[in-house]
Amino acid sequence: MSDHVRTADLLEWCRIPAAQLVGHPRLRVPFRIVRDSAEMGELIDTNPGLKSRFTRTINFPDYTDDELVAIFVKLGERNQYLLTDDALAAVRHHIGAEPRTRGFGNARYVRNLFETAIAHQAMRLAPLSDPSDEQLTTLTGADIAPVDA
């Protein structure tokens, strides 16, 4: 069975205190064990007892490029980094160019892209004897690099 759940409903459900979930026969904590429904079917088929344990499947679509860019920007804001226009364009380019293969991490990929940018920024600023606060808190296009680089 496949259910389509509104994000607001799922977020409301997640706010239930853990103490209320313990031992409650009707409340079960959901978790993701596979990337897509095809993998779920393969997993269920490996053990006849799994079908009765996994009675509901909720499909979460991958984030769009715009949503992934927004996640990158939010990571920057939370960590007190600003992005120049060329940095934002580079983020958008790298996200758009990343293949959405089985190993694609969605928001995890964006976090890795962000951490790679911070490492590149540190290398870019290392030769400076007294970098300004603005330099220390600004990511430029030169800082945005492929995650594997």
C-alpha positions in Angstrom: 0.0 0.0 0.0 1.3 3.4 -0.8 0.2 6.5 1.1 0.7 10.1 0.1 1.1 12.1 3.2 1.0 15.9 3.4 4.2 17.4 4.8 2.2 19.2 7.5 0.6 16.0 8.7 3.9 14.2 8.9 5.5 17.1 10.8 2.6 17.1 13.2 3.0 13.4 13.8 6.7 13.8 14.4 5.9 16.2 17.3 4.4 13.5 19.4 6.6 13.2 22.5 8.7 10.0 22.5 7.3 9.0 25.9 3.8 8.7 24.4 5.1 6.4 21.6 6.7 3.9 23.9 4.5 0.8 24.2 1.5 2.3 22.4 0.1 -0.4 20.2 -1.2 1.9 17.4 1.7 4.3 17.2 4.8 3.1 15.4 7.8 5.2 14.5 8.4 5.3 10.8 11.9 5.1 9.3 13.4 5.0 5.9 15.2 1.8 5.0 15.4 2.0 1.2 15.6 4.8 -1.4 12.6 3.9 -3.6 9.6 1.6 -3.8 11.3 -0.8 -6.2 14.0 -1.4 -3.6 11.3 -1.8 -0.9 9.7 -4.5 -3.0 13.0 -6.3 -3.4 13.6 -6.1 0.4 10.2 -7.3 1.3 10.6 -10.3 -1.1 13.7 -11.4 0.6 11.9 -12.5 3.8 8.2 -13.6 4.0 7.9 -12.2 7.5 8.8 -8.6 6.4 5.6 -8.0 4.5 3.5 -8.1 7.8 6.0 -5.8 9.5 6.1 -3.1 6.8 2.4 -2.5 6.2 2.7 1.1 4.9 5.0 2.7 2.4 5.4 6.5 2.2 7.1 7.8 -0.9 9.2 10.9 -0.4 10.2 12.5 -3.7 13.7 13.9 -4.1 14.1 17.6 -3.6 14.0 19.9 -6.6 17.1 21.8 -7.6 15.5 25.0 -6.2 14.8 23.2 -2.9 18.4 21.9 -2.7 19.8 25.4 -3.4 17.5 26.8 -0.6 18.9 24.1 1.8 22.4 25.2 0.9 21.5 28.9 1.6 19.9 27.9 4.9 23.0 25.9 5.9 25.0 29.1 5.2 22.6 31.2 7.3 22.7 28.8 10.2 26.5 28.9 10.2 26.7 32.6 9.6 28.0 32.5 6.0 26.9 34.8 3.2 27.0 33.7 -0.4 28.1 36.0 -3.2 26.1 36.0 -6.4 28.8 33.9 -8.1 28.8 31.4 -5.2 25.0 31.0 -5.5 25.3 30.5 -9.3 28.1 27.9 -8.7 25.9 26.1 -6.1 23.0 26.0 -8.6 25.3 24.7 -11.3 26.8 21.9 -9.2 23.4 20.8 -7.9 22.0 20.8 -11.4 25.0 18.9 -12.8 25.0 16.2 -10.1 23.6 12.9 -11.5 20.5 11.7 -9.6 21.7 8.1 -9.6 21.1 5.5 -6.9 23.9 6.9 -4.7 22.6 10.5 -4.8 22.2 11.7 -1.3 19.7 14.5 -1.9 20.0 16.9 1.1 23.1 15.0 2.3 24.8 15.9 -1.0 24.1 19.6 -0.3 25.5 19.3 3.2 28.7 17.7 1.7 28.8 20.5 -1.0 28.5 23.1 1.8 31.3 21.4 3.9 33.5 21.2 0.8 32.9 25.0 0.2 34.0 25.8 3.8 37.1 23.7 3.4 37.9 25.5 0.1 37.3 28.9 1.7 39.7 28.0 4.5 42.4 27.1 1.9 41.7 30.3 0.0 42.0 32.5 3.2 44.9 30.6 4.8 47.6 32.8 3.1 46.1 36.0 4.5 47.7 37.2 7.7 44.6 39.1 9.0 41.4 38.2 7.1 38.4 40.5 7.8 35.2 39.3 9.3 33.6 39.7 5.9 36.1 37.5 4.3 35.7 34.9 7.0 31.9 34.8 6.6 31.6 35.0 2.8 31.6 32.1 0.4 32.6 33.0 -3.2 32.3 31.1 -6.4 35.9 30.0 -6.0 34.9 28.2 -2.8 32.1 26.1 -4.5 33.7 22.9 -5.8 32.5 19.4 -6.7 32.1 17.3 -3.6 34.7 14.8 -4.8 37.4 17.5 -5.4 
